């Protein structure tokens, strides 16, 4: 403002013609007065609304930045939680696979034991059945042999002994065979 006044004083001292470069103190005075009046009007009516608008814009920008920062932090938190959940799920799946392998191995061993026991039981049953059939066949063979021997002896003894003596000899012979 002080420079403007000094400029005006300098212009008043130099009065001259009407060229474009000449300084005209009247025009300068009214230009300054108009400028000052414009500043006062702007200060009274426009300056406060402009400042309020700037403050509101600054507040809105700050709030937007804070929300963006909060959203970024929330996103980072969710990302870390998701990463932790993914790691936990991966660990859980490895654990389940491991447990499944152990269970399958135990089941395999149990099935093998049961199969071996069943095979052993079948073999024992078959051996017992074979032994029974062998004993039955041996008994039948003894019966047939004794019948043949009795017939042969009967034929031979018919001529030499009576029936009671033959039965007694035959019973003694059968007793001896059964003891062996």
Protein Blocks (a to p, Z undefined) as FASTA:
>chain_A
ZZmmmmmmmmmmmgcdfdfkbccfklmmmmmmmmmmmmmmmmmmmmmmmmmmmmmmmmmm
mmmmmmmmmmmmmmmmmmmmmmmmmmmmmmmmmmmmmmmmmmmmmmmmmmmmmmmmmmmm
mmmmmmmmmmmmmmmmmmmmmmmmmmmmmmmmmmmmmmmmcfklmmmmmmmmmmmmmmZZ
